[in-house]
Amino acid sequence: MNNVSRNIDKHETFIWLQPGAWRKPCIVHVTMVANARQSLFGSLSHNGTVAIVEKTRIGWVLINQQRRMLEMCPEIKILADKVMPDHHHMVLQVTRTMHRSIKEVVRGYMQGCKAEARKQGFMENLYDEVPYFRVLTHKGQLYAMIEYVKANAERAWQRKQNPDLFRMHRKTEVCGVQFTTLGNHFLLDWPDRQQVEMSRSASEEQIKERLNDVIAAAHNGAVTYTAAISNGERVIARAVREQGFPLVVLLNDGFPKEGSQQERYYKPGGVYFDACSKGKLLLMEPDESSYTHPDVMASTVETLRRKAEAKHLSYRDVPIDTQRYRFVALNEMGRMMVSKGGR
């Protein structure tokens, strides 16, 4: 599942559950998956400059049915589309209220594709399941939707060339702590390491000063570890990534649950994808057991106690399942890896 869907707040979700909402003007990103993820729609290749999907006869059926859908529903515009070997995307704009919902229109489109595929001799079910809809709800999302669709073939080619960098690993042990990981695991063995941890109250000047130090160390060969939680941490992590230096990011909740439908085809989103394909990124999400690891608990409690005392407050135990505990614990795990190193 794309992380965009996680950004839809409860209010927006409620709006899209209201009767008739899907008939009104909106923009949606629709993903339709081929039956059993077979390469029914095309084959992926590269011409040395860009990745190309050579469409099969069924792949061209999808394109022809798009034209038919637009003829039948003039209220709809296609802002972006991409036929991939085993799935296809459309970013659709509903310009005015329709008699049918956009979900009904897409289902009709898929039925038309199935009917035409049968005429081509394909008698199996064309699609694996119902389509997945991502609704435009916030500023900047439309650009991300369109760029994601446009870059889909190139990203698929990169995954094909570097499969190990995009393979999720469960139960990766580092410093006695268990993680789910994805990316370049050799970064864990890098001899020079640094951690980025900054207070939420850090000023722009403090962030800038720390950034200069971090980039200088990265330029000299240090791998940067961060949980990228506070604004300063995110600013520095982005600069490290954009300048092409290796980065290890600790996540509180970043991967699909084990055994979930999304697990098999998960890939990091957006800018993380590019860094991952170049071997410059490792994503690490602690197992639940990691938060109760004796060393992690001891250092986390000590840090929380020290923070409370710095504010002249009496320390009270912070529950392990709270965001506050987990964010501090992530930084403590990062500190362990930077100080001890290795696997």
N, C-alpha and C positions, 0 to 999 in steps of 0.2 A: 504494500500500500504506500502511495506517495505521502511524504510528510505534510504536504499542503493540507490534507484532510484533517490533520490534527489541529490546524490553526483555526478551524471553524468553531466559534464559541457557541455556548448553549443557546444564546438568543438567535443566532443565524440558523442553527440546526432546527430550532422550533419553527422558524419561518418556513423552512422547506418541508416541514411535516404538515403544514396547514393545507386544507382542501383547496385545490385549484392553483396552488403555488407554481406547479411545474408547467402550467399553461401560460404564465405571464412572461414578460421580457426577462431574459436571463442569458448567461453564458455558461456553458458546461463543457467539460473535457470528458469525452466518452472513450473508454477502452473496451474492445471486443476481442476475445481470445479464441483461437482456433481449437477445434476438438482435440483434446489430449496434447495440446501444444505441438501438433504436427505442423510441419512447414508447408501448409496448404496454399499459402498466398504468394510465395516467392522464395528466392534464394539470395543470400547475402554475399556480396563481393566488394572488391575495392579496386579503383582504377589508378591508385597511386596518389590521388589527390583527395577524393571523397569516397565514402562508402555508398554502395548502390544496392538497391533491392530490385532484382530482375523478377517481375511479376509473372506468376503463372496465369493460365486462363481464368482460374477462380479469382486470382488477385485482380484481374481486369474487371471481373464481375463486380467486385466491391466498388471500383471507380465508376462503372456505368450506373450502378444503383444509386450512387450519390447524386448523379445528375437527375435521375428519376425522382429522388426524394425532394430535390430543390424545385422541380417542376410542380410537384404535388403540394408542396408547402412553401409558398413564396415568402412566408414570414421568417424563414430560416436562412442564415448565411453560414457558409463554412469558412472559418477564419484560418484554420490549419488542418491538414490531414496527412497521415503517413501510413502506408501499407507496409507492414513488416512481414517476415516469413511466417510467423506463428501468431500474430495479432495485428490489430490495426487501431489507429487513433483518429478521432475527429474532435476539433474544437468548434462547437456550434453556438451561434448567437441567435436567440429568438428575439426578433425586432419588435413584435407586437403580440398581444394576447391571441392565442390560437384556440380553436374548438377542442383540439386534442392536446394532451400534454406532450412535452418533449420526450418523455419516457415512452409513450405510446408510439410516437413518430420513429424513434430509434428501433423499437421492437418491430415495427412495420418494415423498416429498412432491412433489418436482419432477416425477416421472413422472406423478403424479396430476394435477398442474396442466396438464401437456401434454395428457393424455387429455381433460380437461374443456375445454381450449382448442380441441381438435379438434372437439368437439361444438358449439362456438360458431362453427365455420367457419374457424378459424385453422389452416391446414395446414402452415405453416412450422415450423421448430424454434423453440420458445418461448424457449429460453435460449442465451446466447452461448457459455458454457463451464462448466466445473465450478464449484461454489460455492467461495467463499473462507471459511475458518474462522479465527477469532481465538480462542485459548483463554485463559480467565481463569487467570492465574498469580500475580498479586501484588496486594497491598493497594491499594485505591483504583481498581483497574481496572474493577470492576463498575459503579461510579457513572459513570465515563467512558464505558463502553459504552452504558449506558442513556441518558445525556444526549446522546450523539452521535446515537443513533437518533431520539430525541424531537425534536432540533433539525434534523434532516436537511432537511426541507422549507424551513424558514426560511433555512438556509444556501444551499440551492440557489437560492432566490429572490434572495438577495443577490448570488450569483455571476452570475445572469442580468441583474441591474440594473447590475452593475459588472464587465463581462467583462474589461476591460483590466487591472484590478487583480489578476486571477487568471490572467493569461496568462504562461506561462513564456517568458523570453527567453534565448536562448543567445548567447554572444559579445557581451555588453554590455561595452564598454570604458570604464574609469574610471581616470584617471591612467596610461594606457598598459598597464593590467592587465586581463585578460579575466575576466569572471564570468558565471555563470548567475544570473538574477535573477527575482524575482516580487514584485509589489507596486507601490507608488507611486514611480515613477522621478523624479518632480519633487523628491523629498526630496534627491536628489543635488545639486540646484541651489540648495538653501537656503543663504543667506549665512552664517548662524550655526550653527556645528557644535561638538560636544564629543565626546570619546572617554572611555569608561569602561573602564579596565584596572586590575585589582586583584590583588595577590598572593594565592595560595591561603592564606597564613598570616595574612591580615588579620584583626584582631580585630573583634568585634561593634561596638565603639566606633568603630573606623576606618571600618567599612562604613557605620555610621549617619551619621558626619560627612560622608563622601563623598556619600552619598545626599542629604543636605540640600543640598549644593552643586549636585549634578546637577539636582535638581528645581527649584531656584531658577533655574538657567540655562535649563532647559526651559520654565519659566513665562515667561521673558523672550524665548522664541522660538528657542532652540537645538535643533537636531536631534541626538539622541544616537546615537552609533555604538558598538557593542560586539560582541565575539565571544561574550559570555555563557558563559564557560568556568568561571571560578572561582566559588565560592559567592557572594562579594561582587558579582561582575558579574551573576550571575543574579538576586540580590535586587534590585539597582538596576534591571536591565532590566525585571523584573516590575512594580516600582513605577512606572516611566516609562510602561509599557504600560497598567497599570490606571488611571492618572490621565489617560489619553487624550492623552499627548504623543507626537509622532512619534519613531519608532525605526528604526534601520538595524541589522540583525543579520547578522554575518558567520558563515557556516556552514562547517564542515570537510567535512561529508557530510550534506547535507540534501535533495537533490533526486534523483528517479529518474534512472537513466542514460539518456543520449540514445538514442532508438530503442527503449527498453524498453516493455513492455506497460502499465506504470503511468504513463508520461509524459503521455499525452493527457488523462487525467482526474485528474491530481494536483491537490491543493489543500492548503494549510497546515492543520495540525491544531489542534484545541482553541482556546485563547485567541488564537493567532496569526491564526486565521481572522477573528475579530471585528475585530481591529485592522486587518487587511488590507482588509476590506470598508468600513472607514471612511476608508481612504486614509492611515492612520497608521503603515504598516509597509512596509519594503522588506527582503526576504531576499536575501542575496548569497552565492553559493558560488563560490570561485575555480576557474578551469580548472586542470588539471594544470600547464600551461605557466606559470601565474602564480607558482607556488612557485619557479620557476627564473628568474624575471624578474631581471635584474641588480640593479635598485634594491631589490627585495624581498629578494634573497639577501644583499646587502651589509648592509642594516640588520638583518636577522634574525641573521646571524652576529655582528655587532657587539653586539647585545643579549645573545645567548647567551654571548659572551665576557665581557661586563660582569657578567652574573649569576654566572658561574663565578669571576671574580676577586673579587666581593663575598663569596664563600664561601671565599676563599683557596685556590681550586683551579686547577690548570693547565687551560687550555681544550683540549678535543679536538673535532674536527669532529663535528657531529651529522648523521646521514644525513637527506636531504631527505624520505624516505618515512616518517619516524618521527612519532609523535603530538606529541612535544616540539617538533620543528622546526616542524610545521604550526601548532600553537597559537600559537607566538611569531610566525610569519609572518602569521597572521591579524591579530594586533594591529598588526603593522608596516604591513599594508595599510590597516587602519583609520586609523592615524596619518597615512599618506600622503594619504588622502582628506580627513581633517579639516584637515590643514595646507594642502594644495593646493586642494582643492575643485573643483567643476565636473566636467564630462565632457569 
